Amino acid sequence: MMKGRKLIIWGGLLLLTLSCGPKKGKAPVVLTRDFPMMEVSMMMTEPMERMIWISQHFWDRFTATDSLFFCDSVTVNGVKAPDLEKQMGIFATLVEQVPLKDGIKAMDLFFDRLEAFQLAKPSGNVLPETVALASRYFYDPNSPVRSEDLYLPFVSRLAASALIQEDYRQSYAWDAQMCALNRTGTPAADFVFIDTAGKRRTLYGIHAPRTLLIFGNPDCKACKELLEQMEEYPEVSAMIADGSLKVVDIYIDQEIDLWKERMATYPAQWINGYDPSFTIRENLVYNVRAVPSLYLLDAKKTVLLKDATPEKVLSALL
């Protein structure tokens, strides 16, 4: 079963009120507006180039400081909260489709714009509201577009920002530390496990062109749904049969007797095991915030996909 994640506490954001109202001598406030989208130059015709540019300039007009817009409990710099959330979903979907290095740059530029706006207009609610949405879309374990690789540069900036109280910077620093574990493109951490035959094994002792590492639970509904999804694709079954893909399902909780009772529910073609010393969870070898948590590894155990959705894993395999 998916485990919930507590929302980030916003009390640490400084200098925030519920109104961006005008001061004496300032231009009148415009109550609401549509989210201001960026316009791409017609000279830019290559699709990926356009996507990269849009992702890196997505928030420019929304965070421009040359006009005043209304802020209250349901309006953020003139944009209604549901519309802002919709745009965050579009942004998250866009950023995950560009190359990772370009997505990381987009997240850095995103934070640059938010920080600059907050410094210029400290009475607004832009920073806390957009940070809350970014956390929900990029880091909540239930988000279909979650990405710790993309959230890492953003939360690292939060952890270092003078706009955040020290206590809350520490919380963000912890999240950044967790996101930095087993990043895409880095070697996956090795660990010891006991398989269904009682044999002591290691992740790096498993040899295959690709390895799908699953941290799961025999009573997890989403884990059962993952198995059903995989069984729908004969190509995946063929890869498992010919050894080009090894599926390693590891139980990391402490109810080992329960795991042993449920061993028959696991596919015999998979390598199934449990963590005998509970080091994966207790020592945070992997940041498993919900199950199933999926990692796709190459032959050298380099991380190709980190905490990915089943859809992303299947897309990469097929």
N, C-alpha and C positions, 0 to 999 in steps of 0.2 A: 504494500500500500504506500502511496506517495506520502511523504512526510511534509508537513507544512513548514513554512519558514516565517518567523516573526518579521513584521515590518520594521524597517529602519526607523529609529527614533529621530524625530526632527527637531527636538528641543535644543539641539546643539547649534542650530543655524542662528547666526547673530543678526540683529538689526532688522528683523522682519515684522511687518504689520500686515493688515488685511486690505490696505488701500494704497494705490499709486496716485492718489488725488493730487491735483495741481496746487502749487504754491502761489503766493501773490506774485502777479506779474508774468506768470507762466501761461502757455497756451492752454485752452480748455481741454479737458479729458474727453477722448472718444470712448464711449462705453464699451462697445464690442466690435469685433471684426472677425473675418475669416482668417484662418492661419495663412500668413503671407508666404507663398511658395517662391522659390528661386527660379529664375528663368535661365535656361541653358542656351548658350550661343548656338546659332544655326551652323556655325563653322565647325562645331564639334559633332561629328557624325558617327564615330565608332561607338557602338553600344556600351562597352565596358568603360571606355573613357568618360562617357556621359554619366554612367552610374557612379563612378569614382568622384567626379566633380560634384554631382548633386549631394552625395553622402558627406562630402567635406565642406559644403556650403549650405546644408539643409536648414540650419538655425540662424543664418546671417540676418535675414530680414526680421525674424521674430525677435531677435535680441538687439536690433538697432536702437540707439538711444536718442534719435533725433525727434521722436514724438512721444507723447504721453498717452497711455491707455489704462483702462480701468482694471483694478484688481480687487477681488473679494473672495469669499469662500468658494464660489463656483466660476470665477473668471480669473484668468492668468494673463496679465498684460494684454487685455482686450479679447482674448480667445477663450471661449467656453471650455470648461474642463473636459467634457467628452470629446470635443474636437482635438484638444491637445493630446489626449491619450491616443486617439486614432492616429495622429501624426507620429507619435512615438512608436507605435506599432509599424507604421510605414518605414520610418527611419531604421528601426531594428532589423526589419526584413531586408532593407536595402544594404545595410552595412554588412550583414552576414553573407551577401552574395558577391562582394568585391574581394580581391586578394587580401589576406589577413593583414599584411603590412599597411595597405591603404585603409582598411577598416580601423586599425589602431590609430592611424593619423587622424581619421575622421572623429574618433572618440576624444582625442586630445584637443582638436579644434573645437569640438562641442563644448568641452569644459572651458576652454579659453573664452568662448563667447559668453557662457553663463557667468563666469567670474567677473569679466569686464562689465557686464550689465549690472551685476549686483553692486559692484564698486561705484558705478555711475549713478545708480538709482537704488540706494539701500532700503527704501521703503516699500519695495515690491515683493511679490511672492514667487517670482520666476524661479529663483534658485531652489527653494525647497520643493516646489511642486514638480519641476522637471527632474530633479534628482530622485524624488520618490518614484516617478514613472520609469526612469532609467533603471533603477534597482529592480523594479517589478518585471520589466521586460528582459533585461540582460542577466539577472542573477537569481531570480526566483526559480526554484527547481521545477515548478510546474509550468514555466513559460516555454512555449514551443520554439521561441527564438532565443532562448538563453545562450549565453556564451561567456564563460569565465575569461577566455582569451581577450575578448573585447571589453569586458567590464573591468579588467585589471588596470589599464591605463587611466580609466575614469575614476575608479575608487582610490587609486594611488594618489591622484590629485586631490581628492577629498581629504585624504589622510594628512596631506601636507598644507592644506589651505588655511590661511589665517582667518577666514570667514567661519570656520568651524571651531567650537570650543574644544579644549584639549581632551576632555573625557571622551568626546565623540570621535575626535580624530583617532584615538586609540582603537575604537571599535572599527572604524574604516580601515585602519592599518591591519587589523586582524583579518578582515575580509580580503584585503590585498594579498596578505601572506597565503591565505587559502587558495586564492585564484592563481597564485604563482606556482602551485604544485602541479607537476606533470603537464606542463603547457604543451600545446600543439607544436610539433617540431623538435621536442626534446626527448631524451630517453625516458621511458616509463620506469618508475621505481620498481625494483625487484622485491619479492616477498616469498615467504615459505607458506605452503598450504598442505593439508592432508586430503588426499583424494578418496573416492568411495571405496577403494580397496585397502585403505589404511596406509598407503604409501606416502612418504614425505617427498614433496616436489617443490620446485620453484617456478616462477613465471618464466625466467630466462632459460629454464631447462626445457621449455616447450618450443619446438622448431617447426615453423611454417612460414610461407610467404606473408601471410597475414593472420593476426590473432584478434579475435573479438573477445575482449575482457568484459565480463558482466559481474557487477556486484548486485546480487539479488537475494531473494528470500522465497522459500517454498510456498508461503501463504500469501504472497504479494499478487494481487489481482493484475496489476500492470505487467508483472513478470510473465504471467500466464498469457496475457495479450501479446506480449513480445514474441513468445514462442509461436503463437498462432500466426502472427504476421510473417515470421520467418518461414514457417511451413507452407505458406502460400506461394513461395518462390522455389520452384524445383532447381533453379540455378544455384541457389544458396545451399540446398541439400547436396547437390553434386560437388560443390567446392569442399564441403565438409567430408564427403565420402572419399574424394581423391586426395585429401590432405592439404589442399592449397589454402584452406581456412580452418583454423582451430578455434573452437568456441570454449572459453574457460569461464565457468560460472563459479564465483566464490561467495560463500556465506560468511559474513564478518561479525555477526552478532553472537551472543553467548549461549543461546539455547541449542547447544549442539545435539542433545537428545532429540529435539524436535526435527532438526535437520536430518538426522539419521533415519527417523521415522518416515520422512518425506522423500528419501533418496530415489524411490522408484518413480517419482513424478518428473525427474530430470531425464532428458533424452540420453540414451546410452552412447550416442555418437559424440556427445560433449565431454569435456574434461570437467568434472564437478568436484568441488572440494570446500573445505572450511579453513578459516584462520585459527590455528590451535592456540595461539597466545594472545589473540585479540589485538595485535599490534597495528593492523591496518587502520582500525577505527581509533583506538586509544592513542596511538602515536601519530595519527594523522598522516600516514603514508600516502593515502589518497583522501581527498575531501569528498566523502560520500554523504551528500545531504539528503538524498532520496533514492529509492530503489524502484526499478532497476537503473543503475548508473553504467553507461556504456562507453568503452574506450576501444577504438580501432587502432591496432598497432601494425607496423610493417615487420619485415623479417628480422630487423635488428632491434625490434621493440621500441622504435621511435613512435611517438604518439601522432597518429594521423587525424583522429577525431577525439575530442575530449568531452566527456559527459554529454554525449550527443543523443538526439532523439532517435528512435528506431527508424524513422523515415530517412534521416540523414545517413545513418549507417547503411541501410539497404540501398540507398541511392549510390553510395560510394562503392558498394560491392557489386552492383549489377552493371 
